[in-house]
Each structure stands twice: as structure tokens, then as C-alpha cells.
Amino acid sequence: MELKDCTKKELIQIIEQLRRQVGDYYVLRAIFDVENERHEQKMKESKRLLAVMTQKSKEISALYAPYKNEQCCQVPESIAAKMRNIAREYDLVQAEWNKLMGFGAKQ
């Protein structure tokens, strides 16, 4: 039998037994390592989402650039529609990033 074959209850039992035998140091060290790994994964995903948001902003800017000196009503509807679609995609990614980072969570 390997650790991966154990149930959550059995793993807790094993950890408690190890704690009694060798003390808390190694268990706390392992918990710290798991926390660090979780944090690194969260930051990696955060960077990925931010890169997508940056790309979406650049796409909108590129579409709007030829019309920047004109009034908004001078932008062709097809371009405005593309910009709205990209903005919606941006909003979805931003919502995912906010959720990942814990912003806007209901208390």
C-alpha cells in the first residue's frame, strides 16, 4: 500500500502517528511546503490571466487606433462590435482573476 492509496482519514491517522513519533517540526515543514506550492500555482495562474487581459487591451487599442481622433459615433459598427466582444472576453478573464485573487468575494 502506498500513500496515494490511502483515504483522507487514513492519511490523517498516519500524520498523527508520525507527529507523536518525530514531533511537529517535519509535519509543519511539509505543510509549509504545500502552502508554498499552492501560492506558486496561484501566482502562475494570475500571471497567465494578466497576460490575457493585457492582450485583450492591446487588441481593443489596435482596433480603436485609426479612429482615436474622431468621435465615438464615427467608429464603424463592425469595429465597435468587435471591440465590445473583446471587452466582454476581457471582463470574463478579469472576473476569473478577481475570483482567484479573492477580490469581490461575498463575505
C-alpha positions in Angstrom: 0.0 0.0 0.0 1.2 3.5 -0.8 0.2 6.9 0.5 -1.8 7.6 -2.7 -3.9 4.5 -1.9 -5.0 5.9 1.5 -8.2 7.7 2.3 -8.2 11.1 3.8 -9.0 9.6 7.3 -6.1 7.2 6.9 -3.7 9.9 5.9 -4.6 12.0 8.9 -4.0 8.9 11.1 -0.6 8.4 9.5 0.3 12.1 10.0 -0.8 12.0 13.7 1.2 8.9 14.3 4.3 10.5 12.7 3.7 13.6 14.8 3.8 11.6 18.0 7.0 9.8 16.9 9.1 12.6 15.5 7.4 15.8 16.7 5.7 18.7 14.9 8.8 20.0 13.0 8.6 17.8 10.0 4.8 18.0 9.7 4.9 21.8 9.9 7.6 21.8 7.3 5.6 19.7 5.0 2.5 21.9 5.5 4.7 25.0 4.7 5.9 23.3 1.5 2.3 22.6 0.4 1.3 26.2 1.1 4.3 27.5 -0.9 3.4 25.2 -3.8 -0.2 26.4 -3.7 0.9 30.0 -3.7 3.3 29.5 -6.6 0.5 27.9 -8.7 -1.8 30.8 -7.8 0.8 33.3 -8.9 1.5 31.4 -12.1 -2.2 31.4 -13.0 -2.5 35.1 -12.0 0.3 36.0 -14.4 -1.3 33.9 -17.2 -4.7 35.7 -16.7 -3.0 39.1 -16.6 -1.2 38.4 -19.8 -4.6 37.5 -21.4 -6.1 40.8 -20.1 -3.1 42.7 -21.4 -3.5 41.1 -24.9 -7.2 41.9 -24.9 -6.5 45.6 -24.1 -4.0 45.7 -26.9 -6.5 44.3 -29.3 -9.1 46.9 -28.4 -6.5 49.7 -28.7 -5.4 48.4 -32.1 -8.9 48.4 -33.4 -9.6 51.9 -32.0 -6.3 53.5 -33.0 -7.4 54.6 -36.5 -10.4 56.3 -35.0 -8.8 57.9 -31.9 -9.2 61.5 -33.2 -12.8 61.0 -34.2 -16.0 61.0 -32.2 -17.1 57.6 -30.9 -20.1 57.7 -33.3 -17.6 57.7 -36.2 -16.3 54.2 -35.4 -17.9 51.7 -37.8 -20.4 49.4 -36.2 -18.5 46.3 -37.2 -15.4 47.6 -35.4 -17.4 48.7 -32.4 -19.0 45.2 -32.3 -15.5 43.6 -32.4 -14.4 45.9 -29.6 -17.4 45.0 -27.5 -16.8 41.3 -27.9 -13.2 41.7 -26.9 -14.3 43.8 -23.9 -16.7 41.0 -22.8 -13.8 38.5 -23.1 -11.7 40.8 -21.0 -14.4 41.2 -18.4 -14.7 37.4 -18.1 -10.9 36.9 -17.7 -10.9 39.8 -15.2 -13.7 38.2 -13.2 -11.7 34.9 -13.1 -8.6 36.8 -11.9 -10.6 38.6 -9.3 -12.0 35.3 -8.0 -8.5 33.7 -8.0 -7.1 36.6 -6.0 -10.1 36.8 -3.6 -11.4 40.2 -4.8 -15.1 40.8 -4.8 -15.9 37.7 -2.8 -19.0 37.9 -0.7 -18.3 38.0 3.0 
